[in-house]
Amino acid sequence: MEDQGERDDLMRRMLAAVHKATAGDLTRTAGMWIIGQELGLDRRRTEDLAMILVAEGWVEIRSLSGALALTEEGLRLSGEPSDREAPPALALPVFLDRLESALPDLELETTIMADLRQDLATLQAQQKRSRPLPGVIEAALQALEAALAVSPAGTANELRAALAHLDRT
């Protein structure tokens, strides 16, 4: 059984991990289970610590799949300055690689997943064109946004946040 000092240290580390994963942006979320794994915690301990952070008012749970977001108080206590400016724009190829690697975790219906894969393929094909078609890219990105919006996975929230700051050129 851990003592109070060990628990406090784990809470600080989890809060710092949420801050890092969200880049201090109160609108972004971080996956509770991923953070727990990174800290070497089992699922029960991860959930217990997250609930303590929620009870303290330092984080909020934004989805049933464990998407955690910092509160103003959590941001202040994380010891990191807030980056109130928009995060740097993410290049489309980098985003597409992230999306492709996250597909197994999105927990989407079969039809929605098939459509998402087609939209991903469309965007990848546009990247290979000498002159990508902006209208095609924008339509496919809107379709991705809609598919990610219905995913219960915390990863989908992170991808949607990245999509909001995507360099579409």
Buried (B, 14 or more C-beta within 10 A) or exposed (E): EEEEEEBEEBBEBBBBBBBBBBBBBBEBBBBBBBBBEBBEBEEEBBBBBBEBBBEBEBBBBBBEBBBBBBBEEBBEBBEBEBEEEEBEEBBBEEBBEBBEEBEEBBEBEEEBBEBBBEBBEBBBEBEEEEEBEEEBBEEBBEBBBEBBEEBBBBBBBBBBBBBEBBEEE
